[in-house]
Amino acid sequence: MLQIELAGLKLRNPLILASGILGNSASLALRIEEAGAGAYTTKTITKDARPGYRNPSFVKLETGYLNAVGLANPGIDYFSEELDLMKKLLKIPVILSVGGKDLEEYEYVVKVGVEHGVDAFELNLSCPHVEKMGAELGEDLEAAINIIRRVKAVAHGRPIFLKLSAHYNYLKLAEEAVRAGISGFTAINTLRGLAIDIYARTPILSNIYGGYSGPGIKPIALKVVYDLYERFRNVPIIGVGGVDSWVSALEMILAGASAVGIGSAIATKDLEVFREIIEGLRRYLETEGFRSIVELVGLAHEEVSNPY
Ligand SMILES: Cc1cc2nc3c(=O)[nH]c(=O)nc-3n(C[C@H](O)[C@H](O)[C@H](O)COP(=O)(O)O)c2cc1C
């Protein structure tokens, strides 16, 4: 059985489309649902529209991708029309990824999200390549906690996930976030990286550096998920970073993730990757004698697999 409950959300399986992957239209979201995903995360949406960075903003590497899209998005007021359509078309939960440069912006986006019926929020305090946003805000413990408190006050009881970065002291932020009432964690966002064009003799990305994703970051994501589970047993984790097969999804779950985000793998394997992982997980449950995927969460932790 692959059904899970994630901070009160009911998912038919633990696979979630990661934020920023495959645009923001309701028709694409429906394709994600049809491909088998258990939930859909929007691209990070800010209060006002953001044009993002100039091209090149995406580079393929041997072990993943580097992107500096710059949180390009149409702004929440415009995007709310698409949210209405998503809520009409989709049966799976819609998680609104929220960004901003200060508390007021986060509050505004969440309020509009509530009005348009989103099922949960993911606070992006981890994007590595936008000044005064994302990871830069997450590094400022006081600012981050104030955002979480304010968002919680206006989220009308909907679950709030905090998306963390491996670049800062994520355990310290997580600890304060739990105290402020966070519902769960998403770990991790992309990692700062750089690519060089040896003939132009310049960095390839217009922004110089960007966020590194894909198989190369999986060991780092696994470590963050493992650390979070070790410290906060009862706070659900969405494990994201380099998952491109049922084996890597399972690694995340065994490290402590209740759900698994799929991002870059879609660029390499297309939407088929959802079915491939679902079938692999089902087979594993059957051959290894487990009844539910929930039984596997955190089993790589010694005292979980061996309580005596
Ligand atoms: C092109 C691209 C755009 C992204 N945009 C966002 C975003 O808007 N908000 C966010 O929180 N994460 C964003 N991410 C990060 C992913 O959600 C995910 O955390 C990261 O890519 C690691 O997972 P992966 O290795 O499976 O891709 C983006 C990633 C990529 C590759």
Ligand as a Chemical Component Dictionary entry (heavy atoms), coordinates in Angstrom:
data_LIG
# 
_chem_comp.id                   LIG 
_chem_comp.type                 NON-POLYMER 
_chem_comp.pdbx_formal_charge   0 
_chem_comp.three_letter_code    LIG 
# 
loop_
_chem_comp_atom.comp_id 
_chem_comp_atom.atom_id 
_chem_comp_atom.alt_atom_id 
_chem_comp_atom.type_symbol 
_chem_comp_atom.charge 
_chem_comp_atom.model_Cartn_x 
_chem_comp_atom.model_Cartn_y 
_chem_comp_atom.model_Cartn_z 
_chem_comp_atom.pdbx_ordinal 
LIG C1  C1  C 0 14.738 24.529 -13.182 1  
LIG C2  C2  C 0 14.512 24.447 -11.698 2  
LIG C3  C3  C 0 13.701 25.383 -11.078 3  
LIG C4  C4  C 0 13.462 25.315 -9.703  4  
LIG N1  N1  N 0 12.639 26.229 -9.114  5  
LIG C5  C5  C 0 12.363 26.143 -7.787  6  
LIG C6  C6  C 0 11.459 27.046 -7.166  7  
LIG O1  O1  O 0 10.854 27.906 -7.813  8  
LIG N2  N2  N 0 11.262 26.914 -5.833  9  
LIG C7  C7  C 0 11.876 25.950 -5.063  10 
LIG O2  O2  O 0 11.642 25.870 -3.857  11 
LIG N3  N3  N 0 12.718 25.057 -5.643  12 
LIG C8  C8  C 0 12.971 25.139 -6.967  13 
LIG N4  N4  N 0 13.823 24.215 -7.547  14 
LIG C9  C9  C 0 14.452 23.189 -6.698  15 
LIG C10 C10 C 0 13.697 21.844 -6.760  16 
LIG O3  O3  O 0 12.393 21.965 -6.255  17 
LIG C11 C11 C 0 14.468 20.782 -5.952  18 
LIG O4  O4  O 0 14.510 21.157 -4.591  19 
LIG C12 C12 C 0 15.888 20.576 -6.454  20 
LIG O5  O5  O 0 15.943 20.655 -7.853  21 
LIG C13 C13 C 0 16.477 19.241 -6.011  22 
LIG O6  O6  O 0 15.724 18.168 -6.508  23 
LIG P1  P1  P 0 16.116 17.346 -7.859  24 
LIG O7  O7  O 0 17.542 16.953 -7.722  25 
LIG O8  O8  O 0 15.155 16.201 -7.877  26 
LIG O9  O9  O 0 15.894 18.292 -9.008  27 
LIG C14 C14 C 0 14.058 24.275 -8.935  28 
LIG C15 C15 C 0 14.874 23.326 -9.568  29 
LIG C16 C16 C 0 15.101 23.380 -10.920 30 
LIG C17 C17 C 0 15.992 22.344 -11.571 31 
# 
loop_
_chem_comp_bond.comp_id 
_chem_comp_bond.atom_id_1 
_chem_comp_bond.atom_id_2 
_chem_comp_bond.value_order 
_chem_comp_bond.pdbx_ordinal 
LIG C1  C2  SING 1  
LIG C2  C3  SING 2  
LIG C2  C16 DOUB 3  
LIG C3  C4  DOUB 4  
LIG C4  N1  SING 5  
LIG C4  C14 SING 6  
LIG N1  C5  DOUB 7  
LIG C5  C6  SING 8  
LIG C5  C8  SING 9  
LIG C6  O1  DOUB 10 
LIG C6  N2  SING 11 
LIG N2  C7  SING 12 
LIG C7  O2  DOUB 13 
LIG C7  N3  SING 14 
LIG N3  C8  DOUB 15 
LIG C8  N4  SING 16 
LIG N4  C9  SING 17 
LIG N4  C14 SING 18 
LIG C9  C10 SING 19 
LIG C10 O3  SING 20 
LIG C10 C11 SING 21 
LIG C11 O4  SING 22 
LIG C11 C12 SING 23 
LIG C12 O5  SING 24 
LIG C12 C13 SING 25 
LIG C13 O6  SING 26 
LIG O6  P1  SING 27 
LIG P1  O7  DOUB 28 
LIG P1  O8  SING 29 
LIG P1  O9  SING 30 
LIG C14 C15 DOUB 31 
LIG C15 C16 SING 32 
LIG C16 C17 SING 33 
# 
